[in-house]
């Protein structure tokens, strides 16, 4: 047995029960998101509770009353039950699979947290059986090798999308996950609105609100499309077309790599991101604050340009991505760094303006 102190929570981790100390900052971001954006009296369900540490922190730091904890692993169930009692909170802890719970419980939840080991795909469909208009969904994927294109066939099989195995892979992976969620949501007449996205290490986590109604569901599905990136000059474009083979770059004539379907609209909502950052600044978690600050500064436009990849493509000397950002800003464009790839630039400038700023 291992003892853990994490901000407000003090837990024991029993043998065989999953706990990752490196995910503390993500737990802090999630707690801050709930504290800042959930309505008072919100009902929260954790579909994969493990030790129960997230839910204990939701209760103690975000004011969640009586969270519902689900885990089919009997050791995790016993561990979370003990930890809940030790921290003095009221919670409904159940030894059940999420699928069984979703198909037998009639309650609809305000917040659903899905944070499994591996792919969340098997849990997404059932999540909408216990969602309602306005439900906040928080979904983690740790099968990033699949979503980022290292195992393309697995991505096609699991998420129904072709991945992109280039510098755009992490953002494309997040958008593939959102596209998968949107297609599942539409079957229950739900549309999705992404509120925040976190990508780091071996995981990505998306935060969204769902809205009930056929028109919203249809609109979300129509917001899906494909990404095309040149294998040479790094030009990219995205649209609502269909994946086809042997597409050529309109800039240099090289072969275009194709990925999708995926979500092509925004990844964040300014109000929810700012509220979450304010809440995190009141915590004693510098790593989480640093992570959230980058997300808050990130421009919400689809995809980005890796400056080292571009200088290599054009066979020119290295240039700082910050210098490229300064050049674009001086021309009136909006710019930022991105959490998805270091030394890269997100901007509302077109490709030719970026190329000029790299070459100047």
N, C-alpha and C positions, 0 to 999 in steps of 0.2 A: 504493500500500500504506500502511495506517495501523497504527501500533503502539499497543497498549492494555495498560495495567497495571490489573488488577482483583484486589485482595487477593492471593491466592497465585499467580494466573495472569498470565503475560506472553504475549500473542498478537499475531499480525499479522492484519490484516483485508484480504484481497485485494479488488480491484475486482470488483463484482458479487456479493459474498457478504454476506448479511444480518447486520448486527450493530446492536443498539440499546443505546446506553449508558444510556438512561433505565430499562432493565430490570435494572440491577445489583441493586437492592434485592430484586426478585423472585427473581433468581438466588441471592442470599444466603439468602432465606427457604427456597428449595428445598434448598440445600446443608445448611442447619441442620436441616430436616425429615429429610433422609436420614441425616445424622450422628446425630440423636437417636433416630430411630425404626426404622431398618433393622437387620436382624440382621447379625451379623458374617459376613463372606464372601458377602454378598448380591450377586447378579448383576444388573447394571443395563443396560438398553437405552435409548438415546436415539433416538427415531424420526425426529427432525428436527434433526440436529446442527449444521448451518451451520458456524460457525468452530470448534466444539468446546469453547467456553469453559466451558459448564456442566459438561461431562464432565471437563475438566481440574480444575476446582474440586471436583467430586465425588471425584476420585481424591486430590487433594492435601489437601483439608480434611475430607472425610467418610470417607476410608479405603476407598473403592470400588476393588476390584482389577479391572483389565482391563475397563473398560466397553466396551460395543458401540455404535459410532456409525454411524448410517445416514443417508445423504443421497443422493438421486438426481441432484442437481446436481453435475456433474463439477468445477466450480470450487470448490464447497463441500467436496467430498470431498478434493481436493488441499490446500485450505487447512487443513482440520481435521487431515489427516495430518501436515502440516508442524508445526502447532501442538502436536500431541500429542508429536511427537519433540522439539521445542524445549523442552518442559516436563519431559522425562525420564520420562514415564509409559508404562506398557504399556497398549495399547488395541487393540481389533479395529475397524478403520475400513473401512466398505464403501460402495461406490458402487452403491446399490440403492434402489428405492422401498420404502417400508415394507410396502406390500401384497405385493410380490414376496417380501420377506424373510419375512413372517409365513406365507406359503403354501408356503415351501420349507424353512424351518428348523425343526427338531424340538425345539429348546431351549425350556424354559419359564423365564421370568424372574421374579426377586423384585421388581424395580422396573422400571416402564415409564414413561418421560417423553415426553409428547406435547406439543410446543410449536410448532405450525406458524404460518405467517403466514396469518391468516384463520381459517376454521372448522376445528375438529378433527373434525367429523362424518364425513368420508370415511375417517378412520383408526380410529374407535372399534371397529367390528365386527371388524376384523382383530386388534386388540389382544388380544381374548379368545382367539384361537387360540394365543397364546404366553403366556397367563397361567396361573396355578395357584392353588391354595388359599392365601390369604394374600398374594398379589401386591399391592404398593402401586402405584397408578396416580396420576400427576400429569398433569393435562390443562389446557392453556391455550386460551382462546378470545379472539381479538382481533376477531371479527366482532360486536362489542357493539351496533352499530347494528341488527343483525338481532335479537339476543337481547333487547335492551331495547325493541323495539317500533317503532323508527323505520321499519323495513321489514318490516311484519307478514307480508306474503305470503311473503317469503323465509324467515321463521322457520317458518311453517306448512310450507313446502316442505322445508326442510332438517332441522328438528327435530321436525316433526309436532305442534307445539304453537302455540296462540294466545299471543302475548306481551302484556305489560301496559305501555302507554306512559304511565305516571304516575310519581309519586315512588317507587313500589314496583318500578320497572322493573329496577333492577340486581339486587336480591335475587331477583325473579321470574326474571330471566335465568339466574342461577346455578342456580336450582331447575329450570328448563327443561332446562339442560344436563345436570344430574344425572339428570333423568327420562329423557332420551335415552340416557344411559349405562346406566341400569338396564334399560331395555327391550332394548338390545343385549346386555347381560350375561346376561339371562334366557334368551336363545336358546342360550347355552352352559352353562346351569345354574349361573350365578354370581349371587350376591347382592352388593350393594354396601353399604359402611359409610362415609359421609363422615367424614373426620377433620379437615379444615380447608378454609376457603375464603378466597381473597384477591380483593378487587375494588378496582381503582384505575385511574385514567386511562382508557385505551382497552382494558383487558383484564380478564378474570377468570380465576382458576386454582383448580381444585378438586383436593383431595388425598383419596384414598380407599383403603380396603382391600377386596379382593374375597374372597368365600368361596364354595367350590364346594359345590353341593348343590341339589337341586330345591326343597326347602322354603325355603331362603334366597332363592333366585331368585324364587319366588312371593311371599314376604313383601315383597321390595323393590318388585315391581310393584304390590302392594296398597298400598304407601305413597305411590303417586302419586294426584293429584287435581287439583282446580281452585281457583283464587283468584277471589274476587269483591270488587270495591271500588266503593263509592258514588262517583259522579261529582260529588257535591255535598258531603256532610257528612264524607267520608273514612272512614266505617265500612267495615271489611273482614271477610270471613269466608272460610274455606277448608274444603273437604270432599272426599269421594271421589265426588262426583256427576259429572254429564255437563254439558258446556257447552250452554246454551240461550240463546235471545235474549229480550229484553224482561223481564229479571228486575228487580224493584223492591226498593229498600232498605227494610228493615223499620224503620229509624229515621226516615227523612224522606220516603220514597216516591219518591225520584229514581231514575233509571236506574242499574243496576249494570253496571260493566264486568267482563268475564269473561276469564280467561286460564288456560291449561293445555292438556294435562296437565303436571304438574310434581311434583317431589319435595316432600313436605310434612313430612318428619321433620327431625331435627337436621342442622345443617351442620358441626358440629365435635365433636371428642372432647376432653374436658378434659385428659386425660393427654398426648395427642399435641401439643396446643397448648402446654401448659406446658413439655414437653420441648424443643419447637422454640424457644420464647422463651429458655429457659436457654442453649441452644446459640448463639443469635444474640447474646446478651449477651457472649459470649466473642470475637465478631468485632469488627472495626473498621469497622462499617457503621451509623452512627447512623440513617440513613433507614430501613433495614431493621428496626432495633430499634424505632423509633417505630411503624412499620407493624404489626409483630408485637405490640407492646404493646396497641394498640387492639383487635386481633383477640382477644387474651387477655382483655381486659376486657369484650368484647361478650357480652351475654346470648344464649344459644342458644334463642330462641323464634322462631317464624315471623313475619316481617314487623314493621313498626314504624309509628309515627305521626310525620308531619312537623308540628311545631308551627306554623310559618308557614302551612302549607296549612290547618290547622284554624282558626287565628285569622281567616284570610281567609274561610273557609266560614261562620263564625259572625259575621262583620262586627264583630269586637272588636279592641281595640288589641293591638299586638305584645306578646309575653311571651317571656322567655328559656326555651329548652328545658331549661336547667339548673334553672330555678325549678320547672318542671313535674316534673322528676325528683325534686327535693327534696320536693315536695308528695306525690308518689306514695310515695316512700320513707317519709315520716312516717306514712303509712297502712299500712305493712307490706308494700308491694309491692316486687318486685325490679325494678331499672331499669338501663339502660346507654345509652351512645351507640351509634351503629352506623357501620361503615365504608361502608355503602351510600348514605347520604344525610345531609348536614350538617343541624344543628339539629333532629335527630329523636330519638325516644325508643323504645327497645325495652323492653318490660315484660310481666310476666305479669298485669298488671291488665286488667280488661275495658274495653270501649269507653266505657261510661258513666263509669267512674272516671277515665279519661283526660280525657274531656270536662269533668268537674267540676274537674279539676286545671288544665286550660287556662283555664277561665272564672273560677276563684276569684280 
